[in-house]
Amino acid sequence: MKKLKTKEVYSLKGNRGMQESMYDVVVIGGGPAGGQASRSLAKKGHKVLLVEKHESFALNNFSSAGMTFEPLKEFDLPDSIVGAYWKDIIIQCTKKKYHWKGETNKGVVVDFQKLRQFLADETVKHGGSVLMGYKYIKKEVTDNGLIIELLKTATSETIKIKTKLAVDATGPLRKVMYDTKEEQPQMVLGSGTEYLIEVEQEVYDRFKDKLLFFLGHKWSIKGYSWIFPMENRILKVGAGKTHIKSIDQEKTNQTTRSITEKIIEEYLQTKEYRIIDKHGGILRYNAGIKDRFYYDNVVAVGDAISAINPRGGEGIRYAMQSAELASNYMSEYLNTGNANFAEYRKKWRQKKLLKWKLSEFSGRRMYSRYTDNQVENRIQFFHKNFSIDDLIASLFNFKYNKLFTRVFQYSFLKLSFLLKKERF
Protein backbone atom coordinates (compact mmCIF):
# COMPACT_ATOMS: atom_id res chain seq x y z
CA MET A 1 0.00 0.00 0.00
CA LYS A 2 1.35 3.38 -1.00
CA LYS A 3 1.96 5.70 1.96
CA LEU A 4 1.74 9.46 2.16
CA LYS A 5 5.10 10.81 1.04
CA THR A 6 4.49 14.52 1.58
CA LYS A 7 2.06 16.67 3.51
CA GLU A 8 0.50 17.83 0.27
CA VAL A 9 0.07 15.23 -2.43
CA TYR A 10 0.02 11.51 -3.13
CA SER A 11 0.93 10.46 -6.66
CA LEU A 12 0.61 13.90 -8.25
CA LYS A 13 3.50 15.82 -9.73
CA GLY A 14 2.95 19.44 -8.76
CA ASN A 15 0.11 21.91 -9.18
CA ARG A 16 0.68 22.63 -12.88
CA GLY A 17 -0.31 19.10 -13.84
CA MET A 18 -3.39 19.24 -11.67
CA GLN A 19 -4.61 22.46 -13.23
CA GLU A 20 -4.29 21.00 -16.71
CA SER A 21 -5.87 17.65 -15.86
CA MET A 22 -9.50 16.71 -16.28
CA TYR A 23 -10.80 14.45 -13.53
CA ASP A 24 -13.85 12.27 -13.66
CA VAL A 25 -14.65 13.10 -10.04
CA VAL A 26 -13.20 15.51 -7.48
CA VAL A 27 -14.25 14.58 -3.95
CA ILE A 28 -14.17 17.46 -1.47
CA GLY A 29 -13.66 16.21 2.08
CA GLY A 30 -11.55 13.32 3.35
CA GLY A 31 -13.90 11.95 6.00
CA PRO A 32 -15.46 8.47 5.87
CA ALA A 33 -18.01 9.50 3.22
CA GLY A 34 -15.48 11.23 0.96
CA GLY A 35 -12.86 8.54 1.49
CA GLN A 36 -15.27 5.72 0.68
CA ALA A 37 -16.62 7.53 -2.40
CA SER A 38 -13.05 8.03 -3.67
CA ARG A 39 -12.07 4.46 -2.88
CA SER A 40 -15.14 3.00 -4.59
CA LEU A 41 -14.87 5.16 -7.71
CA ALA A 42 -11.14 4.46 -8.05
CA LYS A 43 -11.87 0.74 -7.80
CA LYS A 44 -14.36 1.15 -10.65
CA GLY A 45 -11.58 2.59 -12.81
CA HIS A 46 -12.46 6.29 -12.73
CA LYS A 47 -9.98 9.15 -12.46
CA VAL A 48 -10.53 10.46 -8.94
CA LEU A 49 -9.02 13.24 -6.84
CA LEU A 50 -9.73 13.28 -3.10
CA VAL A 51 -9.20 16.72 -1.52
CA GLU A 52 -8.63 17.14 2.23
CA LYS A 53 -8.28 20.59 3.82
CA HIS A 54 -5.87 19.46 6.56
CA GLU A 55 -2.25 18.57 5.86
CA SER A 56 -2.62 15.42 7.96
CA PHE A 57 -5.57 13.32 9.03
CA ALA A 58 -4.23 13.55 12.57
CA LEU A 59 -5.28 17.22 12.62
CA ASN A 60 -8.96 16.40 12.39
CA ASN A 61 -9.29 13.23 14.48
CA PHE A 62 -12.63 14.11 16.04
CA SER A 63 -15.05 11.19 15.86
CA SER A 64 -15.90 8.84 18.75
CA ALA A 65 -16.66 6.00 16.33
CA GLY A 66 -18.17 3.28 18.49
CA MET A 67 -19.78 0.59 16.33
CA THR A 68 -20.50 -3.13 15.95
CA PHE A 69 -18.41 -5.51 13.84
CA GLU A 70 -20.83 -5.31 10.91
CA PRO A 71 -19.37 -2.17 9.26
CA LEU A 72 -15.89 -3.74 9.27
CA LYS A 73 -17.24 -6.64 7.21
CA GLU A 74 -19.52 -4.47 5.09
CA PHE A 75 -16.67 -2.24 3.91
CA ASP A 76 -13.78 -4.70 4.20
CA LEU A 77 -11.98 -2.62 6.81
CA PRO A 78 -8.77 -3.97 8.41
CA ASP A 79 -8.07 -4.56 12.10
CA SER A 80 -5.39 -1.87 11.90
CA ILE A 81 -8.07 0.87 12.11
CA VAL A 82 -9.44 -0.46 15.42
CA GLY A 83 -8.62 1.58 18.51
CA ALA A 84 -10.26 -0.82 21.00
CA TYR A 85 -12.80 -3.62 21.32
CA TRP A 86 -15.89 -3.53 23.54
CA LYS A 87 -18.21 -6.20 24.95
CA ASP A 88 -20.30 -4.32 27.57
CA ILE A 89 -22.65 -1.35 27.40
CA ILE A 90 -23.24 0.83 30.46
CA ILE A 91 -25.80 3.62 30.77
CA GLN A 92 -25.19 5.90 33.73
CA CYS A 93 -28.25 7.92 34.76
CA THR A 94 -28.41 10.56 37.48
CA LYS A 95 -29.22 8.03 40.21
CA LYS A 96 -28.10 4.60 39.06
CA LYS A 97 -25.83 2.77 36.64
CA TYR A 98 -27.26 0.06 34.34
CA HIS A 99 -24.82 -2.53 33.03
CA TRP A 100 -25.42 -4.88 30.08
CA LYS A 101 -22.68 -7.51 29.99
CA GLY A 102 -21.49 -9.35 26.92
CA GLU A 103 -19.69 -12.67 27.09
CA THR A 104 -17.63 -11.90 23.98
CA ASN A 105 -16.59 -8.75 22.11
CA LYS A 106 -19.57 -7.06 20.49
CA GLY A 107 -17.88 -4.31 18.52
CA VAL A 108 -15.06 -1.82 18.13
CA VAL A 109 -14.11 1.79 18.69
CA VAL A 110 -12.56 2.93 15.43
CA ASP A 111 -9.46 5.08 15.28
CA PHE A 112 -10.90 7.87 13.12
CA GLN A 113 -7.52 9.08 11.89
CA LYS A 114 -6.46 5.58 10.81
CA LEU A 115 -9.79 4.94 9.07
CA ARG A 116 -9.48 8.09 6.98
CA GLN A 117 -5.84 7.36 6.19
CA PHE A 118 -6.75 3.82 5.12
CA LEU A 119 -9.47 5.04 2.73
CA ALA A 120 -7.10 7.61 1.22
CA ASP A 121 -4.40 4.96 0.80
CA GLU A 122 -6.95 2.66 -0.83
CA THR A 123 -7.86 5.44 -3.26
CA VAL A 124 -4.22 5.73 -4.32
CA LYS A 125 -3.78 1.95 -4.43
CA HIS A 126 -6.54 1.73 -7.04
CA GLY A 127 -5.19 4.56 -9.21
CA GLY A 128 -6.74 7.66 -7.65
CA SER A 129 -4.99 10.71 -6.21
CA VAL A 130 -5.15 12.52 -2.87
CA LEU A 131 -4.46 16.22 -2.32
CA MET A 132 -3.78 17.28 1.28
CA GLY A 133 -3.84 20.79 2.73
CA TYR A 134 -6.25 22.38 0.25
CA LYS A 135 -9.54 24.06 1.12
CA TYR A 136 -12.58 24.32 -1.15
CA ILE A 137 -13.37 27.90 -2.24
CA LYS A 138 -15.98 27.80 -4.98
CA LYS A 139 -17.17 26.06 -8.14
CA GLU A 140 -17.97 27.20 -11.67
CA VAL A 141 -20.43 25.27 -13.83
CA THR A 142 -19.28 24.67 -17.43
CA ASP A 143 -20.61 22.81 -20.45
CA ASN A 144 -18.31 19.87 -19.64
CA GLY A 145 -18.78 19.77 -15.89
CA LEU A 146 -17.20 21.96 -13.23
CA ILE A 147 -14.13 24.00 -12.41
CA ILE A 148 -13.25 23.69 -8.73
CA GLU A 149 -11.19 26.41 -7.06
CA LEU A 150 -9.06 25.38 -4.09
CA LEU A 151 -6.94 27.32 -1.62
CA LYS A 152 -3.67 25.94 -0.29
CA THR A 153 -3.99 26.65 3.42
CA ALA A 154 -0.26 26.93 4.07
CA THR A 155 0.46 29.60 1.42
CA SER A 156 -2.95 31.02 0.37
CA GLU A 157 -2.16 29.97 -3.20
CA THR A 158 -5.23 29.09 -5.29
CA ILE A 159 -5.54 26.47 -8.00
CA LYS A 160 -8.34 25.44 -10.36
CA ILE A 161 -9.19 21.87 -11.28
CA LYS A 162 -11.56 20.63 -13.99
CA THR A 163 -13.88 17.74 -13.32
CA LYS A 164 -16.98 16.07 -14.71
CA LEU A 165 -18.51 15.57 -11.26
CA ALA A 166 -17.83 16.85 -7.76
CA VAL A 167 -18.74 15.13 -4.51
CA ASP A 168 -19.79 17.24 -1.53
CA ALA A 169 -18.35 15.39 1.47
CA THR A 170 -17.82 18.58 3.49
CA GLY A 171 -20.16 17.43 6.24
CA PRO A 172 -22.90 19.50 7.91
CA LEU A 173 -21.95 22.77 6.21
CA ARG A 174 -22.66 21.39 2.69
CA LYS A 175 -20.16 23.83 1.19
CA VAL A 176 -20.01 22.46 -2.35
CA MET A 177 -23.70 21.78 -2.89
CA TYR A 178 -24.78 25.24 -1.73
CA ASP A 179 -23.22 28.57 -2.55
CA THR A 180 -22.39 30.82 0.39
CA LYS A 181 -25.60 32.88 0.37
CA GLU A 182 -27.90 30.15 -0.90
CA GLU A 183 -30.74 29.14 1.42
CA GLN A 184 -30.63 25.57 2.71
CA PRO A 185 -33.45 23.35 4.04
CA GLN A 186 -34.43 23.84 7.68
CA MET A 187 -32.04 21.96 9.94
CA VAL A 188 -32.08 20.49 13.42
CA LEU A 189 -28.87 21.61 15.09
CA GLY A 190 -26.55 19.89 17.51
CA SER A 191 -23.02 20.20 18.82
CA GLY A 192 -20.50 18.32 20.86
CA THR A 193 -17.14 18.43 22.61
CA GLU A 194 -14.71 15.55 23.06
CA TYR A 195 -11.41 15.19 24.91
CA LEU A 196 -8.82 12.53 24.16
CA ILE A 197 -6.99 11.86 27.42
CA GLU A 198 -4.31 9.60 28.84
CA VAL A 199 -5.11 8.20 32.28
CA GLU A 200 -3.56 5.91 34.89
CA GLN A 201 -3.61 2.20 34.09
CA GLU A 202 -6.04 1.39 36.91
CA VAL A 203 -8.50 4.02 35.64
CA TYR A 204 -8.26 2.79 32.05
CA ASP A 205 -8.82 -0.82 33.13
CA ARG A 206 -12.25 0.13 34.54
CA PHE A 207 -13.40 1.27 31.10
CA LYS A 208 -11.26 -0.66 28.63
CA ASP A 209 -13.89 -3.03 27.21
CA LYS A 210 -17.05 -0.95 27.63
CA LEU A 211 -19.12 1.68 25.85
CA LEU A 212 -20.34 4.00 28.60
CA PHE A 213 -23.17 6.46 27.95
CA PHE A 214 -24.58 9.11 30.28
CA LEU A 215 -28.25 10.10 30.25
CA GLY A 216 -30.16 12.36 32.61
CA HIS A 217 -29.66 15.84 33.94
CA LYS A 218 -26.58 15.30 36.07
CA TRP A 219 -24.16 14.17 33.36
CA SER A 220 -25.78 15.46 30.15
CA ILE A 221 -28.02 18.20 28.81
CA LYS A 222 -30.50 17.70 25.94
CA GLY A 223 -28.37 14.85 24.65
CA TYR A 224 -25.94 12.32 26.02
CA SER A 225 -22.32 12.03 27.12
CA TRP A 226 -19.84 9.17 26.77
CA ILE A 227 -16.60 7.47 27.70
CA PHE A 228 -15.08 5.21 25.03
CA PRO A 229 -11.79 3.31 25.27
CA MET A 230 -9.02 3.61 22.72
CA GLU A 231 -5.57 2.03 22.84
CA ASN A 232 -4.09 1.28 26.27
CA ARG A 233 -4.52 4.14 28.80
CA ILE A 234 -6.31 6.36 26.25
CA LEU A 235 -9.96 7.32 26.68
CA LYS A 236 -12.36 9.48 24.68
CA VAL A 237 -14.66 11.53 26.90
CA GLY A 238 -17.31 13.77 25.41
CA ALA A 239 -20.78 15.33 25.52
CA GLY A 240 -23.27 16.26 22.82
CA LYS A 241 -26.53 18.16 22.84
CA THR A 242 -29.33 19.07 20.48
CA HIS A 243 -30.68 22.55 19.75
CA ILE A 244 -34.29 22.91 18.75
CA LYS A 245 -34.44 26.50 17.49
CA SER A 246 -31.04 28.16 17.23
CA ILE A 247 -27.41 27.69 18.13
CA ASP A 248 -25.10 29.95 20.11
CA GLN A 249 -21.84 28.20 19.29
CA GLU A 250 -19.70 29.83 21.99
CA LYS A 251 -22.25 29.18 24.73
CA THR A 252 -22.90 25.65 23.47
CA ASN A 253 -19.24 24.70 23.39
CA GLN A 254 -18.84 26.00 26.91
CA THR A 255 -21.77 23.87 28.08
CA THR A 256 -20.67 20.61 26.49
CA ARG A 257 -17.08 21.37 27.48
CA SER A 258 -18.03 21.87 31.11
CA ILE A 259 -19.98 18.59 31.13
CA THR A 260 -17.01 16.77 29.61
CA GLU A 261 -14.64 18.23 32.21
CA LYS A 262 -17.09 17.36 35.00
CA ILE A 263 -17.11 13.72 33.89
CA ILE A 264 -13.30 13.65 33.81
CA GLU A 265 -12.91 15.30 37.20
CA GLU A 266 -15.80 13.72 39.13
CA TYR A 267 -16.72 10.46 37.41
CA LEU A 268 -13.38 9.09 36.28
CA GLN A 269 -11.82 10.01 39.61
CA THR A 270 -8.42 10.21 37.99
CA LYS A 271 -5.67 11.68 40.14
CA GLU A 272 -3.69 12.80 37.14
CA TYR A 273 -4.39 12.75 33.44
CA ARG A 274 -2.92 14.25 30.29
CA ILE A 275 -5.06 15.91 27.65
CA ILE A 276 -3.89 14.72 24.24
CA ASP A 277 -6.49 16.57 22.19
CA LYS A 278 -9.63 18.69 22.48
CA HIS A 279 -12.06 18.98 19.62
CA GLY A 280 -15.65 19.92 18.94
CA GLY A 281 -18.09 20.03 16.08
CA ILE A 282 -21.61 20.79 14.96
CA LEU A 283 -24.33 18.67 13.43
CA ARG A 284 -26.92 20.00 10.98
CA TYR A 285 -29.58 17.42 10.27
CA ASN A 286 -32.72 17.64 8.12
CA ALA A 287 -35.53 15.83 9.93
CA GLY A 288 -37.25 14.54 6.78
CA ILE A 289 -34.07 13.89 4.75
CA LYS A 290 -35.24 16.59 2.35
CA ASP A 291 -31.65 17.49 1.50
CA ARG A 292 -30.48 18.18 -2.02
CA PHE A 293 -28.69 15.03 -3.22
CA TYR A 294 -27.66 16.22 -6.71
CA TYR A 295 -27.47 19.57 -8.45
CA ASP A 296 -25.32 21.01 -11.25
CA ASN A 297 -22.94 18.00 -11.38
CA VAL A 298 -22.48 17.98 -7.59
CA VAL A 299 -23.40 14.81 -5.68
CA ALA A 300 -23.79 14.95 -1.89
CA VAL A 301 -22.88 12.15 0.54
CA GLY A 302 -22.56 11.64 4.30
CA ASP A 303 -23.59 14.43 6.63
CA ALA A 304 -24.39 16.58 3.58
CA ILE A 305 -27.51 14.41 3.13
CA SER A 306 -28.17 13.90 6.86
CA ALA A 307 -26.74 10.36 6.73
CA ILE A 308 -26.54 10.14 10.50
CA ASN A 309 -28.50 8.36 13.22
CA PRO A 310 -30.51 11.29 14.66
CA ARG A 311 -30.90 9.62 18.07
CA GLY A 312 -27.26 8.86 18.75
CA GLY A 313 -25.28 10.96 16.29
CA GLU A 314 -23.69 7.81 14.87
CA GLY A 315 -22.65 8.57 11.31
CA ILE A 316 -19.60 6.69 10.03
CA ARG A 317 -21.40 3.57 8.80
CA TYR A 318 -24.19 5.56 7.17
CA ALA A 319 -21.80 8.06 5.62
CA MET A 320 -19.95 5.18 3.97
CA GLN A 321 -23.20 3.52 2.88
CA SER A 322 -24.38 6.73 1.20
CA ALA A 323 -21.02 7.09 -0.55
CA GLU A 324 -21.16 3.51 -1.82
CA LEU A 325 -24.68 3.99 -3.15
CA ALA A 326 -23.84 7.34 -4.77
CA SER A 327 -20.72 5.90 -6.41
CA ASN A 328 -22.88 3.44 -8.37
CA TYR A 329 -24.91 6.27 -9.93
CA MET A 330 -21.79 8.36 -10.56
CA SER A 331 -20.09 5.42 -12.26
CA GLU A 332 -23.13 4.91 -14.48
CA TYR A 333 -23.06 8.58 -15.46
CA LEU A 334 -19.35 8.51 -16.24
CA ASN A 335 -19.65 5.30 -18.30
CA THR A 336 -22.82 6.10 -20.24
CA GLY A 337 -23.47 9.82 -19.88
CA ASN A 338 -26.80 8.97 -18.29
CA ALA A 339 -27.77 8.48 -14.67
CA ASN A 340 -30.91 9.15 -12.74
CA PHE A 341 -29.55 10.84 -9.62
CA ALA A 342 -33.13 11.35 -8.45
CA GLU A 343 -33.16 7.57 -8.02
CA TYR A 344 -30.15 7.85 -5.69
CA ARG A 345 -32.17 10.16 -3.43
CA LYS A 346 -35.29 7.99 -3.71
CA LYS A 347 -33.47 4.78 -2.85
CA TRP A 348 -31.69 6.30 0.15
CA ARG A 349 -34.94 7.69 1.54
CA GLN A 350 -36.67 4.34 1.02
CA LYS A 351 -33.96 2.63 3.04
CA LYS A 352 -33.59 5.16 5.85
CA LEU A 353 -36.51 7.56 6.22
CA LEU A 354 -38.79 5.44 8.43
CA LYS A 355 -35.91 4.28 10.64
CA TRP A 356 -34.64 7.84 10.93
CA LYS A 357 -38.07 9.14 11.95
CA LEU A 358 -38.42 6.49 14.65
CA SER A 359 -34.90 7.23 15.86
CA GLU A 360 -35.54 10.97 15.86
CA PHE A 361 -38.81 10.55 17.78
CA SER A 362 -37.10 8.38 20.38
CA GLY A 363 -34.19 10.79 20.78
CA ARG A 364 -36.40 13.88 21.00
CA ARG A 365 -38.41 12.34 23.85
CA MET A 366 -35.36 11.12 25.74
CA TYR A 367 -33.27 14.29 25.36
CA SER A 368 -35.82 17.10 25.40
CA ARG A 369 -39.10 15.97 26.92
CA TYR A 370 -38.41 13.44 29.66
CA THR A 371 -37.86 14.51 33.23
CA ASP A 372 -34.89 13.08 35.08
CA ASN A 373 -37.14 10.47 36.73
CA GLN A 374 -38.67 9.50 33.40
CA VAL A 375 -35.21 8.92 31.92
CA GLU A 376 -34.29 6.78 34.91
CA ASN A 377 -37.51 4.75 34.71
CA ARG A 378 -37.15 4.17 30.99
CA ILE A 379 -33.58 2.90 31.24
CA GLN A 380 -34.51 0.77 34.24
CA PHE A 381 -37.29 -0.80 32.14
CA PHE A 382 -34.87 -1.51 29.28
CA HIS A 383 -32.34 -3.04 31.66
CA LYS A 384 -34.95 -5.34 33.16
CA ASN A 385 -36.46 -6.49 29.87
CA PHE A 386 -33.73 -6.47 27.23
CA SER A 387 -30.46 -8.31 26.75
CA ILE A 388 -27.33 -6.65 25.43
CA ASP A 389 -28.06 -8.11 21.99
CA ASP A 390 -31.55 -6.56 22.07
CA LEU A 391 -30.01 -3.22 23.01
CA ILE A 392 -27.43 -3.43 20.23
CA ALA A 393 -30.15 -4.31 17.71
CA SER A 394 -32.05 -1.18 18.69
CA LEU A 395 -29.14 1.26 19.10
CA PHE A 396 -27.04 0.26 16.11
CA ASN A 397 -29.29 -1.62 13.68
CA PHE A 398 -32.71 0.03 14.13
CA LYS A 399 -34.41 -3.30 14.82
CA TYR A 400 -37.36 -2.35 17.00
CA ASN A 401 -39.68 -5.37 16.69
CA LYS A 402 -38.87 -6.90 20.08
CA LEU A 403 -38.69 -3.45 21.68
CA PHE A 404 -42.14 -2.46 20.42
CA THR A 405 -43.64 -5.80 21.51
CA ARG A 406 -42.31 -5.47 25.06
CA VAL A 407 -43.28 -1.78 25.35
CA PHE A 408 -46.79 -2.54 24.05
CA GLN A 409 -47.17 -5.40 26.52
CA TYR A 410 -45.96 -3.16 29.36
CA SER A 411 -48.34 -0.35 28.35
CA PHE A 412 -51.28 -2.77 28.01
CA LEU A 413 -50.68 -4.27 31.46
CA LYS A 414 -50.34 -0.82 33.00
CA LEU A 415 -53.60 0.32 31.34
CA SER A 416 -55.40 -2.84 32.51
CA PHE A 417 -54.22 -2.23 36.07
CA LEU A 418 -55.48 1.36 36.00
CA LEU A 419 -58.87 0.30 34.61
CA LYS A 420 -59.28 -2.36 37.29
CA LYS A 421 -58.31 0.16 39.94
CA GLU A 422 -60.96 2.58 38.69
CA ARG A 423 -63.60 -0.19 38.61
CA PHE A 424 -63.05 -1.03 42.27
N, C-alpha and C positions, 0 to 999 in steps of 0.2 A: 504494500500500500504506500502510495506516494505521500510524503509528509510535507508540511508547510515549511518552505525554505526561507521565506522572507516574511516580514510583517505585512507586506502589501499584496503579493500576487502568487498564486500557484499557476504554473504552466502557461504564463503569458509573458511575452517579451516586450514589456514597456508600454507606455500609454499610446504611442503613435499607432501601433498595430491594432489596439483596441478601438481607437476612433475610426479606423478604416474598415473594421470588420463588421459584418452583418450577422447577428445572432438570430437563431430561431426563437430563443426565449431568454430574457433577462429577468432573473428572480431577485427582487429587492427584499432583503431581510434573511439573515442566516439562522433563524430559530428552527424549531422542529418542522414547522409547516414549509418554510422556504427550503430547508435542507432536504426534506423528503421529496418535494416537488422537483428540485434540481437533480437529485439522485435518480428518481424515477424516469425523468425525461432523458437524462444522459444514458441510462440503460436502454432506452428505446431508440437510441442512435441520433438524438437531436443535438444541435450545437447550443450549449447552455452556458450562461454566465451567472454565477451566484454572487451577489453583492452584499457585503456585511459592513456596517458602519464602523465597528470597532476594529482595532488592529489585531486583537486577539480575542478568542472566545472566552478567555478567562476574565475579561473586563466586563462581561455581561452575564455572569453566572448566577441568575436570580431565581430560578424555579425550584420549588420544593420537590416535585416530581415523585410522589409516592404512587405506586401502581401495582397491579397484579402481574403475574407472569405472562398473561395473554398478549400484551403489546410486543413483548420481546419476540414471541413466536410469529405474530402477525407481520412484523416488519423486519424479521431476520436480524435482530440486534444482538451484538456480542456481549458476553459477560464483562468485557473490559469497561463498559459504560455504567456498570452497577456500582453505586456507592456503598450500599448495604442491603441486607435481606431482612425481611420482617415476617413474623408469624403470629403476633398478637395485635389486637386493637384495643386501645383504652380510650374511654370518653370520661373526662374529668368535668363534672358539673360543679356548681357552687358548693354543694353540701357533700356529695359522695363521688367516689370513683367507681366506674363500671368497666370490668375487665373481661374481654372475650379472648380465650386462649386457643391457640392453634397448636396441634401436635407437630406439624411440619411447617416449613417456610411457605408463606402464602403469596409473597410478592417481593418487590424490590423498591428501593429508593434510588432513582437514577441520578447519576452525576451529570448535571445539565451541560456543563462545559464539554465533557467527554462525548456526550451524545451529539452535540452540534459539530464538534470536530470530526467525529466519525462520519456523519452525513456529508460534510464538506469533502473529506478524503474520498468517500465513495463516489462523489460527483466527479472528482478528478480521475479516479481509477477507471471510470467508464467513459472518459474522453471529454468531460466538461471542464470548466475553468472556475476559479474562485478569486474574487477581488476583495481584499481586506482593507479597511480603513477609509472607505468611501461612503459618503452620505447622499441619499437621494435628494435632489433639488426640485426638478420638475420634468414634465414630459411634453412632447410635441407630437401631435397626430399627423401622419403623412399618408400618402396614397399606398405606400408599401408596409406600413406598420407604425412604428413609433421611433422617436429620437429621445433617449433618456439622458438627462444632464445630471452629472454626479459631482460632488465636491470632495476633494481629498482633505480629510480633517486635519492632517498634520501640517499642510502647507497652504490651504485655501485655494489650491489649483482646481479648476473645473475641467471636466472632459465630457464629451458627448458620444453616446454609443447607439448604434442603430439596431433595431430588433423587430421581429415580426409580432411577437407577443411579449407582454410584461406580466409578471406575477406580483401582486401586492401581498407580501408576507410581512408587512410592517407592524402587524399587531393591531391593538385597539384604536390607534390613531388613523388607520386606513389612508396613509399619505399618498399612495399612488392612485388609488381608485378615485379619490376626491381631491379636487383642487383646493387651495388654501381657504378660499371664501365660500366654497360650495356647501350648501346645507346638507346635512346627513340625517338619516332616520333617527327618531327619538331613541335614546339609549338609557339603559339602567347602568348606573355608575357604581364602581367599587374601587377599593384600594387596599394595599397591604404593605407591611414592613417585615423584613426577615433578617435575622442575624445569623451568621455562620461563626460558631465559637468552638474553641478547644477547651475541654474540661478535664478534671482529674479522672483517672481510670475508674475509680469506684463510682463516680457520678455517671460516666458513660455506660458502665455495665448495667445500670438500672434501666437504661433506655435503648440498649443496643439492638434489640430484636423486636421493637414495638413501634407502631404508629400511634401516637398519643394526640388526641384532639381535645380541645377545651370548648365547652358550651356553657351558657349561663352568664349572668351579669358580673360575676367576680373576675373571670379570666378572659372575657371577650365582650365585644359591644357590636350589636347588629351584624354578627358574623361568627367566626370561630377562630381559634388560635391553635397552634400545633407545636409539637416537638418531634422531629424526625432524625433518626441516626444516619450518619454518613460513615466514612472510614473510621478506624479506631480513634477514639477520643474526640471526634468531631460531631457536633450536633447542629441541626438547623432549627432555630426557634423563631416563630413568627406569628403575626396576627393579621387578619383581614376583616374588612367590614363593607357593608353595602350602603349605598346612598340613594334614597328614593327620589329626591327632587333635584338637588344640586350638589356640587362638590367644592369644598374649600380645601385645596390641596395641602396648604401649609398646616392648617388645623388638623386635617385628617391624618397626615403623616405623624404629627405629634401624638395623636391619640393612639394609633396603632403602634407607634414606637414606644410609648409609655407602657402599654400592655405587654409588649414583648420584653421590655426591661424588667417589668414586674415579675413575669414568669421566670426569667433568669435569676433574679435576685431572691425571690421568695419561694418559688416552687422547686427549682433545681437544687437549691440550698448548696450551691457551689461556693467553696471558700475562696477560690481564685480561678479565674478563667481568662482566656485571651480572645479578643474579638478579631477574627480573621477578615470578616467582610460585613458590611451593612448595605442593604439594598432595599428598594421599594419600587412599587409600580402601580399602575391603574388598570382597571378593567372597564371596557365600554361594551355592553352587551345589549343586543336588540331582542326584546322579549318574544317576538313572533318570528324570529329569523327572517325579517323582511329586508335584510341587507342586499346591497347590489353585488351580485356575483360576477358579472361581466359587463364591461362597457368600454367602447373605443379601444379594443385589443388589449385590455387589462383584465386579468383574471384574479379574483381574490380567493385566498385560502386562510385557514387558521382563525385567529382572533378577528381578522378582517371580515369574516362572515359569522361571527359569534359561535365559532366551533369550540365551545367550552361548556362544561357541566355547570349550569347556573346555580346549583345548590352548593357545590363544593369548590368551584373554581378550577377543577381539574381540566387541563386542556391539551396536554401533550399528545395523548393517543388520538384525540379527535382532530387536532391540528394535522397530524400525519395522515389520518383517514381522509380528510378533506383534500389534502394535497395529492394523495394517490388517486382519488376519484377525478379531480380536476385534470391531472396529467393525462388521463385517458382521452378526455375531450380535446385537450391541447394537441396531443399527438395526432388525433384524427384530423384536426384542422391543418396541422403542418404537413401531413401526408397527402391530404385530398383537397385542401382549400375550403372544405365544408365541415362545419361542426355546429351542433345545436347546443350552445352554451346555456340556453334556457332549460335544457334537459338536465344539465349539471345541477342547477339550482333546484329544480323539481325533485330530482332523485335524492339530493341531500335532505331536503325538507321532509320527504316521505319517510326517510330513515330516522330522522332525529326530532321532528317537531313535537310529536306527542310525548315522547320521553322527556324532552326539554321542558315542556309545559308542566308535566307532573313534578319534575325536579325543581322547577322554579316555584311552583305552588308550595311544595314541601319546605324549601329553603326560606321563602318569605314568611311562612307561619313560624318556623323555628327561630329565625333571626330577628323578626320585627314585631311579631304579634304576641308571642307567648310570654307570659310572666316567668320569673325565675322558677317558681314552683311548677309551672306547666312544663318547662323544659326538663326539670328533674323527673317529673312523673312520666313523661314520654320516654326518656332514656331508660328509666327503671323498667317500664313495660317492655321495651325492646330487649333489655338484658334478660328479663325473665322468660321471654317467649321465643327468642331467636338465637340460633347458633352463630358462630363466627362466619360460617359459609353463607348463611342467610344474610347476614349483615354485608358481607362482601358483594353478594349478588345485587343487593339494593344500592349500595354506595357506588360501586364501580361499573356494574353491568346493567343497571336500570331494570332489573327483574323484580317486579313488584307483586307477582301473583300470590306468593305465600304471605307476604306482608299484608296485602289487602284482605285476604281470607281471615287472618288472625285479627286484624283491626276490626273487620266487620263483625266477627264473632264476639269480640270484646264489647263493641258498641251495642250489639243486640242483647247480650246478657245484662249489660248495664241498664238498657232501656226497660227490659223485662222486670228487673228488680225495682225500678222506680215506679212502674205501673202497678206492680203488686203492692208496693208500699202505699200508693195512693188509694188502692181499693180497700185496704184494711185500715 
